[in-house]
């Protein structure tokens, strides 16, 4: 029992750091550890993953709000699309063939990974967009943040708002229909399509993940799929890890964040495409 608690604490710290830096849930780490390493049933692993997302969001968002890194207006605007999409996805369960969505979003992840590689190789790998976008201005989505790595205030504009909204609606549908997390899609919607800098994209994704996961976690809690002996020590470790990760992210070069994020995007894309063909990894 003590060994399991210590393992959950250690996994929680790792997941919290990674999640806070990249703005993604820890399901890809937690689920294999719980199912393969501890022999836990998949439904309990999913319940633990949801708690992990909420804990990551709680631990990181406090720091990002205090330091004004995340874009609260973008988060609330895109969360509308995600929430509506998740409801639609749940209603389409058993009606729509999920193979199409697995392949479509797998290819989207590959495209975003390739776009990040292109940014790494380019001379202006993280050029900030100052293009005037009427819809973004009307909704007051443009923002600024202080980059502690560059030691200067960064003003940025948001573009392609309908495209970002559409991708988040699709990600919500995929989440509701396929039961997958959408943290990676939140980041790529903002970074790749809406042209936000990666740091505000990641921190904004952290806030949105917690809102989305809280609704699902309620259902898992009442059907008994959340085990306190697993969730509590892991959540404690995650809160500590997220607090550390939120500080590391702000001083980390954006280029290094992309180098870490690219293999994760490609792995998730490959996983989804293979699932579309009936193969699990």
ABEGO torsion letter per residue (X at the ends): XAAAAAAAAAAAAAAAAAAAAAGBBAAAAAAAAAAAAAGBBAAAAAAAAAAAAAAAAAAAAAAAAAAGABBAAAAAAAAAAAAAAAAAAAAABGABBAAAAAAAAAAAAAAAAAAAAAAAABABAABBBABBBAAAAAAGABBBBBBAAAGBBBBBBBBGAAAAAAAAAAAAAAAAAAGBBAAAAAAAAAAAAAGBBAAAAAAAAAAAAAAAAAAAAAAAAAAGABBAAAAAAAAAAAAAAAAAAAAAAAABBAAAAAAAAAAAAAAAAAAAAAAAAGBBX
